[in-house]
Amino acid sequence: MTPGGLRRDGGPRGAEGAYYATGTLKDIIGPGKRTVRSLALKRIAPGEDLGVLRSFVDLEQLELERVRDLDLYSLAGLGIEQLTITEGADLDLAPLADLPQLNSLVLGNLDNIQAPRLTLPASLRLLGIINDDPHLSGEPVKQLIEAIDWSRLTELRSLSLRVGGLYEMAPVDVDLGFLACLPQLERVDMYQGLRHSGSSNSPIEPPFDGLSRELSFARIAGDEPDAVRRALCAYLGTNPDDPQTAIVVYERQESDQPPAPAWAISGPVDGMWTAYGSLHRAEDGTVEQTEYEACERAEERLRRIDAALVERLDFDPESAGTGIMATSREDLERALALLHLDR
């Protein structure tokens, strides 16, 4: 039998050895006879003792989702290779330095973190730091960028840094000069929400001083996107006209206007009115659900009330949120009201 509190992960990650737990760790004394390679801890109660993970000797991947006030020092010395923390609050991230085998670290939608100086393991190959939630700000992203000792991450291959993207959020000012410490970088994704504030030129603007020449993928932003893209391709020795060239430059967005709230109606564009937000967050249901499942439930609720209305709507779910579209503003307003999303 599965040890108390552990459940097999039957979702997209539900490969052999993948499990999850919610609520409390008090019923978990270890993996039992199971080989647990991947473990997701969702909505673990504040103050829970993560020390139980020391008995999970096969653990390679750990995900902490919707957690707050956890003592990460209990993870010190574990052989975790991949760590993801999403929707985490009131966390001291300094213990991440004590994960000697860590090669992948993803931090998303964090709030009220402590990291005055962050020394990440030199083993790190992938790093992602993204806040994309209208209820949060980009300050944790700025705080982490300024706290990390980038000189240790000379072997980093993939870097994603972003404030906003799916949601409109105010940008943060950071010195991007740290990119010069990452000579092996092959992928960089930082097209939204970061403004260079250093005394020297930004490494992601011509002449790209200090930027890795190993890049094969880049998503950045510039004032003149086409000119910046061609200059970057020339810097990297790639053909800008080759459809296989994965270098993308977006128009820079630097508005300091307050972000539009979730479910704000925009349009019409091409005859469609649109509202975007997270049905998962609005429903606040079981932690096992996904945005796709929350969307299915929302459609079913509407269908029971007004089936004809549902036929006039278009739902476009993705992992972080759902777009709801209609050809008339009245239909979209009615849908949001029936789903109690207009409050």
C-alpha positions in Angstrom: 0.0 0.0 0.0 1.0 3.6 -0.5 2.4 5.2 2.7 -0.1 7.3 4.5 -0.5 10.8 3.1 1.2 10.0 -0.2 -0.7 9.6 -3.5 0.4 8.5 -6.8 0.5 11.4 -9.3 -1.8 10.5 -12.1 -1.4 13.8 -13.9 0.9 14.8 -16.8 3.9 14.1 -14.5 2.5 10.8 -13.4 5.4 8.7 -14.5 6.6 5.8 -12.4 7.9 7.1 -9.1 5.9 10.3 -9.1 3.8 11.1 -5.9 2.2 14.1 -4.2 0.9 15.1 -0.8 -1.3 17.9 0.5 -2.2 19.5 3.8 0.1 17.8 6.3 3.2 15.7 6.4 2.4 14.2 9.8 1.1 11.0 8.3 4.2 10.5 6.2 7.0 8.6 7.8 8.9 7.8 4.6 8.4 6.3 1.1 7.7 2.9 2.4 8.5 0.2 -0.2 7.9 2.7 -3.0 10.7 4.3 -5.1 9.7 8.0 -4.9 11.7 10.0 -7.5 9.3 12.9 -7.9 7.3 14.5 -5.1 4.9 17.4 -5.1 3.9 19.0 -1.8 0.8 21.1 -2.4 -0.6 23.6 0.2 1.5 22.1 3.0 0.5 23.7 6.2 2.7 26.6 7.4 5.5 25.4 9.7 5.4 21.7 8.6 8.6 19.8 9.2 10.3 19.0 5.9 12.8 16.8 7.7 10.8 13.7 6.8 12.2 14.1 3.3 15.5 12.9 4.5 14.2 9.3 4.3 13.3 9.7 0.6 16.7 8.6 -0.6 15.7 8.3 -4.2 14.1 11.7 -4.4 15.3 13.7 -7.5 12.5 16.2 -8.1 10.7 18.2 -5.5 7.9 20.7 -6.1 6.5 23.0 -3.4 3.2 24.6 -4.5 1.1 27.1 -2.6 3.2 27.0 0.5 4.3 29.5 3.1 6.5 29.8 6.2 8.4 26.5 5.6 11.8 25.9 7.0 13.8 25.0 3.9 16.9 24.4 6.0 15.5 20.8 6.4 16.4 20.2 2.8 20.1 20.8 3.3 22.3 18.1 1.9 19.5 16.2 0.0 20.3 14.8 -3.4 17.5 16.8 -5.1 18.4 17.6 -8.7 15.3 19.6 -9.7 13.4 22.0 -7.4 10.3 24.1 -8.2 8.6 26.5 -5.8 5.4 28.2 -7.0 3.1 30.5 -5.1 5.4 30.5 -2.1 5.4 33.1 0.6 7.3 34.0 3.7 10.2 31.8 2.7 13.9 32.1 3.5 15.7 30.9 0.3 19.2 30.9 1.7 19.1 27.1 2.2 19.1 26.5 -1.5 22.8 26.9 -1.4 22.9 23.6 0.5 21.6 21.4 -2.4 24.8 20.2 -3.9 23.3 18.3 -6.8 20.7 20.9 -7.9 20.8 21.4 -11.6 17.3 22.9 -12.2 15.6 25.6 -10.0 12.3 27.3 -10.9 10.8 30.0 -8.7 7.4 31.3 -9.6 4.9 33.8 -8.1 6.8 34.4 -4.9 5.9 36.9 -2.2 7.6 38.2 0.9 10.9 36.2 0.6 14.2 36.5 2.4 17.4 36.3 0.3 19.8 39.1 1.3 22.6 37.1 -0.4 21.9 33.9 -2.3 24.7 31.5 -3.2 23.2 29.0 -5.5 25.0 25.7 -6.3 27.6 25.8 -9.1 25.9 22.6 -10.4 22.9 24.7 -11.6 22.2 24.4 -15.3 18.6 25.8 -15.5 17.2 28.8 -13.6 13.8 30.4 -13.9 12.5 33.3 -11.8 9.0 34.5 -12.8 6.3 36.5 -11.2 3.2 36.6 -13.4 0.2 37.2 -11.1 -1.7 40.5 -10.9 -2.0 40.0 -7.1 1.8 40.2 -6.8 4.6 42.5 -7.8 7.9 42.1 -9.5 9.8 43.0 -6.4 10.7 39.4 -5.5 12.2 38.9 -9.0 14.3 42.1 -8.5 15.3 41.0 -5.0 16.5 37.6 -6.3 18.4 39.0 -9.2 20.3 41.4 -6.9 20.8 38.7 -4.2 22.3 35.9 -6.4 26.0 35.5 -6.7 26.1 35.1 -10.4 29.8 34.5 -10.5 29.3 31.0 -9.3 26.9 30.1 -12.2 29.4 29.9 -15.0 28.0 26.6 -16.2 24.4 27.9 -16.4 22.7 26.9 -19.7 19.2 28.2 -19.5 17.9 31.4 -17.9 14.3 32.7 -17.7 13.6 36.0 -15.9 10.3 37.7 -16.2 7.7 40.0 -14.6 4.3 39.6 -16.2 3.7 38.1 -19.6 0.3 36.5 -19.3 -0.7 39.4 -17.1 0.2 43.0 -17.4 2.5 44.0 -14.5 4.7 47.0 -13.7 8.3 46.4 -14.7 11.3 46.4 -12.3 14.6 48.1 -12.7 17.7 45.8 -12.4 21.3 45.8 -13.6 21.5 43.1 -16.3 25.3 43.2 -16.2 25.3 39.9 -14.4 24.8 38.2 -17.8 28.5 38.7 -18.4 29.1 36.0 -15.7 27.2 33.4 -17.8 29.5 32.5 -20.8 27.9 29.1 -21.4 24.3 30.3 -21.6 22.4 28.7 -24.5 18.9 29.9 -23.8 17.7 33.2 -22.4 14.1 34.2 -22.0 13.6 37.7 -20.5 11.3 39.5 -22.8 9.0 41.1 -20.2 9.1 43.3 -17.2 12.9 44.0 -16.8 14.4 47.4 -17.4 18.2 47.7 -17.4 19.4 50.1 -14.8 23.2 49.6 -14.8 25.8 52.2 -15.6 27.0 50.4 -18.7 25.1 49.3 -21.8 22.6 46.5 -21.4 24.0 43.1 -22.6 20.8 42.4 -24.5 21.1 45.5 -26.6 23.7 46.2 -29.3 26.6 45.7 -29.1 25.7 42.9 -26.6 28.9 43.3 -24.6 29.3 40.3 -22.3 26.4 38.3 -23.7 27.1 34.6 -24.2 27.9 33.7 -27.8 26.6 30.2 -27.2 23.0 31.3 -27.4 20.8 29.2 -29.7 17.5 30.5 -28.3 16.6 34.0 -27.1 13.4 35.9 -26.3 14.1 39.5 -25.4 12.6 43.0 -25.9 13.9 46.0 -27.7 12.9 49.5 -28.9 13.4 48.5 -32.5 12.7 44.8 -32.5 13.8 44.0 -36.1 17.0 45.9 -35.9 17.9 44.4 -32.5 17.1 40.9 -33.8 19.3 41.3 -36.8 22.1 42.7 -34.7 21.9 39.8 -32.3 21.9 37.2 -35.0 25.0 38.9 -36.5 26.6 38.8 -33.0 25.8 35.1 -32.7 26.7 34.2 -36.2 23.3 33.0 -37.2 21.1 33.8 -40.2 18.2 36.0 -39.3 16.3 34.9 -42.4 16.5 31.2 -41.5 13.1 30.0 -40.2 14.9 27.7 -37.8 16.7 30.6 -36.1 15.1 30.8 -32.6 15.9 34.5 -31.9 12.8 36.5 -31.1 12.7 40.2 -30.1 9.5 41.8 -28.9 8.5 45.5 -28.8 9.7 46.8 -25.5 6.8 47.6 -23.1 7.8 50.0 -20.3 4.4 51.2 -19.0 4.3 52.0 -15.3 0.5 52.0 -15.5 -1.3 49.8 -12.9 -1.9 46.4 -14.4 -5.4 45.6 -15.6 -7.2 43.4 -13.0 -8.1 39.8 -13.7 -11.2 39.4 -15.8 -11.1 43.0 -17.0 -12.9 43.1 -20.4 -10.8 44.3 -23.4 -11.6 44.8 -27.0 -13.1 44.5 -29.4 -10.1 43.1 -31.5 -11.1 41.4 -34.7 -14.6 41.5 -33.5 -14.0 39.7 -30.2 -14.3 40.9 -26.6 -11.9 39.2 -24.2 -11.4 38.7 -20.5 -8.5 36.8 -19.0 -7.8 35.3 -15.5 -7.4 32.1 -13.6 -10.5 30.0 -13.1 -8.3 27.7 -10.9 -7.6 30.6 -8.5 -11.2 31.9 -8.6 -12.6 28.5 -7.9 -10.1 27.9 -5.1 -11.1 24.2 -5.1 -9.1 21.0 -4.6 -5.4 21.5 -5.1 -5.3 18.5 -7.5 -7.2 20.5 -10.1 -5.6 22.2 -13.1 -6.7 25.3 -15.0 -8.0 23.0 -17.7 -10.2 21.1 -15.2 -11.4 24.4 -13.7 -12.3 25.6 -17.2 -14.3 22.4 -17.9 -16.3 22.9 -14.6 -16.9 26.6 -15.5 -18.3 25.7 -18.9 -20.5 23.0 -17.4 -21.9 25.5 -14.8 -22.7 28.0 -17.5 -24.3 25.3 -19.7 -26.7 24.3 -16.9 -27.8 27.9 -16.6 -27.7 29.1 -20.2 -26.7 26.5 -22.8 -27.2 29.0 -25.6 -24.8 31.5 -24.1 -22.0 28.8 -23.9 -22.3 28.2 -27.6 -21.6 31.9 -28.2 -18.4 31.9 -26.1 -14.9 30.7 -26.8 -12.8 29.4 -23.8 -9.0 29.2 -24.2 -7.4 27.6 -21.2 -3.7 27.3 -20.6 -1.6 26.3 -17.6 -1.7 29.8 -15.8 -5.1 31.1 -16.9 -8.1 31.1 -19.2 -9.2 33.5 -21.9 -13.0 33.9 -22.4 -14.1 35.5 -25.6 -17.4 36.6 -27.1 -18.5 38.6 -30.2 -20.6 40.8 -27.9 -19.7 42.6 -24.7 -23.1 41.8 -23.3 -22.5 38.0 -23.6 -19.1 38.3 -22.0 -20.5 40.4 -19.1 -23.3 37.9 -18.5 -20.8 35.0 -18.5 -18.5 36.7 -16.0 -21.5 37.6 -13.8 -22.8 34.0 -13.8 -19.4 32.7 -12.9 -19.1 35.4 -10.1 -15.9 36.7 -11.8 -17.2 40.3 -12.1 -16.6 41.2 -8.5 
